[in-house]
């Protein structure tokens, strides 16, 4: 075990046994890099009016919550446990300041609904041209729509869908990547069912959109990095990402799981 790992273990022991405030402060400092990393990823594509330092501030609340609730005896890596709570705290902070205009939220819903209706009618993902025709807009208007909606869909998979978690915390779709906490059987069944639907919805995405989702959410690449992998511009990746999440959002909204906000 490295010196750093031994020091972390000492702080965790002190905190959990005695509630030592200095140990808590030391752990916050040690894991602050995790907050900055997550805040940096979530800042991609958000309006310039959203300040990175504000995201970090929101994320620290999530880190504090994770430190208090973390069970060192379970053998779960703290970084994995804390990541969802940090993301959740940042999202809660963004929602509290209502950073997305109501008109943009409406456009996001309309796009998702149009995609879902067309896919049900066609039995396959709708093309850009088919969506433009169905919505009665030009190619230029469609491109502008994707750009406007991007800020909402960048965070769609992190939106809460249930209050079914332990201690009453909100469950998010990204919480389902790994089981990091005890759950009652009903919550487990609900999560398994939604995960199955989500997996099917992702599998049905057009190939490039599915690849973008995989690289962004599971490989944790930035949109710029994905653009380099696929040899296209970052703005094109942003469009693919927006369309993919709009398709998922439309399908999941049919399940009454609170995906459309």
Secondary structure, 3 states (H helix, E strand, C coil): CCHHHHHHHHHHHHHHHHCCHHHHHHHHHHHHHHHHHHHHHHHCCCCCCCCHHHHHHHHHHHHHHHHHHCCHHHCCCHHHHHHHHHHHHHHHHHHHCCCCCHHHHHHHHHHHHHHHHHHHHHCCCCCHHHHHHHHCCCHHHHHHHHHHHHHHHCCHHHCEEECCCHHHCCEEHHHHHCCCCCCCHHHHHHHHHHHHHHHHHHHCCCHHHHHHHHHHHHCCCCHHHHHHHHCCCHHHHHHHHHHHHHHHHHHHHCCCCCCCC
